């Protein structure tokens, strides 16, 4: 039984989830349109539901950002990557919610996928890098005339005649060859960001990139090795012990609030669970706010004055590095499981992760440069703006340097300990 659970855990979190993210970059949102059970169940339920009009509160563009942050933090609170019960709660609850939304709102559509799915925002970001998309040819569309054609209903209600990009397209293929005008076409992975990024944008998309991919997600991946968290625990818990506040050290929290598996010797005290939330939210906020400030300065310099549209466009240059960061964090679980149960060394894995970070950083730098050139009026402004973006990319890479090399050694004898000494409080 235990072996079966380990196999399921490895297949689910070690193989399926990180490579779903990779598939989005390679093939667009093919997973969403063809393979995702939540979307299929939601659309099936919609056929028999009330098909009510979609309320404005449900169409709020900030839901993907909020739901991603909440599910990321909650997943760490309950150790969703390690145990089946929180997996069932999170994914099962999400599936039930998708069905309920399908039963109430929309008409032959996937309202859940478009507005409320916790990962729809991240998938939409990564799909911008996909090397192909379904592209309409307006001339062929008009030339089709009044010939009889089978009507196509896009599950996310996209305007097929004028749709651009791959961010919101689920790649279901239903519109392929519609009116002999829509076909799957190859494109540059940079096209959607460089050409359409100034119009296809919103502040919520930028916040998801900055505070989601590069802030909260990064903090969630680093806390298990974090020197900062351990030091905070020493200070806080010592103070509580001195003041005889003992109830916070109880381990009676239910598993659906904080991790509680005594048989696995894995139990969170109330105070550790609270410290974990504070750490992930705090570090995510600090990293995200620093990046937000630097990109704001970059946008102001490049455009000779601050414009939100320029800020939003520049934020999209972080997608390759942010996406790689999330993939590396999830892939680390794959390696951990193989090392633990298959006794495989993987001595090369940190070098592999460093190479991936380096390549994605170069990609992000190139995007940042090309975006800045669209707004900059002089070479001086271009160079100055790019310098601030270098700091942004450096912050993300430094955060991974701590996780992959510095903290893991756990020794003051590290030759480069000056890199982390200033953060010993």
Buried (B, 14 or more C-beta within 10 A) or exposed (E): EEEEEBEEBBEBBBEEBBBBBBBBBBBBBBBBBBEBEBBBBBBEBBEEBEBEEBEEEBEBEBBBBBBBBEBBBBBBBBBBBBBEBBBEBBBEEBBEBBBBBBBBBBBEBBBBBBBBBBBBBBBBBBBBBBBBBBBBBEEEBEEEEEEEEEEBEBBBBBEBEEBBBBBBBBBBEBBEEBBEBBBEEEBEBBBBBBBBBBEBBEBBBBBBBBBBBBBBBBBBBBBEBBBBBEEBBEEBBEEBEEEEEEEBEEEEBEBEEBBBBEEEEEBBBBBBBBBBBEBBBBBBBEBBEBBBEBBBBBBBBBBEEEBEBBBBBBBBBBBBBBBBBBBBBBBBBBBBBBEEEEEEEEEEBBEEBBEBBEEBBEBBBBBBBBBBBBBBEEEEBBEBBBEBBBEBBEBBBEBBBBBBBBBEEEEEEBEEEEBBEEEEE
